């Protein structure tokens, strides 16, 4: 079994930001809020203005999870099911209305928008990639993180997971999770890094029995701060089995 | 050092054709006559586009929710690797075959139609499914189409996507989490990307003209390439991967090209070879002022002298997320179609008026070829929005 070490984490969702907030949420999970965004006052004003909400949430979680001295040297994986969907939906409406597209909006609609903004903010030139896999997006990001730690040994890795509610009219077609972003600082399991050692393997799929309003990334966080030995994230195609090493 | 990682099979689709035997002679002769002039994507502004010209396969029954052009292009690519995937599933079991594919557009074209109808009528078309617009919809579709039941996910890092799927696939093999991986990328023409690049004033009115002093932007294209990667010895291998971020700007490359340089040096080091071992370099070569200046500078710093190189974007357009996979497929073909000690190379198709402000590059001329030893190495560059850079080295033993 492949292992990595979860060294630290932080998360942001409307009304739930501090570690204490998340620990009490984990005791009694409730649906996440849909409105609001962190202020990200640590960003330069120009960059802050250009940040859409998903980028603000992700960068806030990174800011809270990783000390400044480490940020420039991190590998990174950003995982999001829908990415900067608000920019995409706005461009689709502009096209339908015959309006020209905003170059700034187009530039910030790519799936690696948050990775690019992180790289610019942190002065980070390390390898970075961006993942999507429907309801299995968190597991895919974790797996990609393991792969990246393997091919670039030595450096720690930042895993960021985030999504926001799908805007109108697509909201009628989406499962309605709220707005959230999570950041995990990971280290290769081969070393002696301090933290929670986590192994991943796969099991047979089954129809989901998880709380619909707790996306996989937050189910993982709940498990991480619990005393449970293992976590099973079941999906129709496969189950993701996480266990403490 | 990395274990052997074989690019065991490849399938592709682009304006040059949709199987390797159709594409190879057109690639070798740099047939630029297959681009299509259209004025419907940017309304009233005619531009050239590289378009998949064949009638695409129909989405199979049971997978209708994935019915978008992007996934149909993926099906056209998949034909080229289907026998190898079936053999891998039979040999290793479906659960040991993973899928890591990518796109920068997914089914945006279908979402454009859906939103236009919603604006007119207040409801989305019944046939539209949000999964068509999700990047993860592509990996779900390829996994379902092939029967590969290992982990399946999508990458999307703008124009470096396709190259990075191969890097990730190799890591999954090395970690022992699977025994074969379907990897690659697909992108399809749509109004969002055409109008987006138009808004950035990055689209050329004429066919893109990389490295020319008259270059004036890119030509967009669509297509894709899918590979089957295995841990087997021999054949054509993914020998080296280099990745870096620019830390510069969300849509313009770092003019100093540091991320591009780190990627190329990283791929050479990963392959365990020297710059002089590269027999051919497939340039990112978009034909924008910024890319070509940055890339030629970075190439001149890494290689002395630079190897024979060309951009194949004047032939098929810039296929965005798919470009790294398609251009890796072209590199695969160059190695696969080796004759004795010679590699035949795709000529750099442009107006011939090299921009003298750029460092000199050895651009491949018509009927170009290069002598190689055994093994032979070629490199391909991919640089994307957000400052995402990736270089790959492919190797053939003989």
Interface residues (C-beta under 8 A of the other chain):
Chain A: X2 X50 X81 X82 X83 X88 X89 X91 X92 X93 X95 X96 X97 X98 X100 X101 X102 X103 X106 X107 X108 X109 X110 X111 X112 X113 X115 X116 X117 X119 X120 X122 X123 X124 X125 X126 X127 X128 X129 X130 X131 X132 X133 X134 X136 X137 X139 X140 X143 X144 X146 X147 X148 X150 X151 X152 X166 X169 X170 X172 X173 X174 X202 X237 X238
Chain B: X2 X43 X95 X104 X108 X111 X112 X115 X116 X118 X119 X123 X124 X128 X129 X130 X131 X133 X134 X135 X136 X137 X139 X140 X143 X149 X150 X151 X152 X153 X154 X155 X156 X157 X158 X164 X167 X168 X170 X171 X172 X174 X175 X176 X177 X191 X192 X195 X196 X197 X198 X199 X200 X241 X243 X244 X245 X246 X247 X248 X249 X250 X251 X258 X259 X262 X384 X385 X386 X387 X388
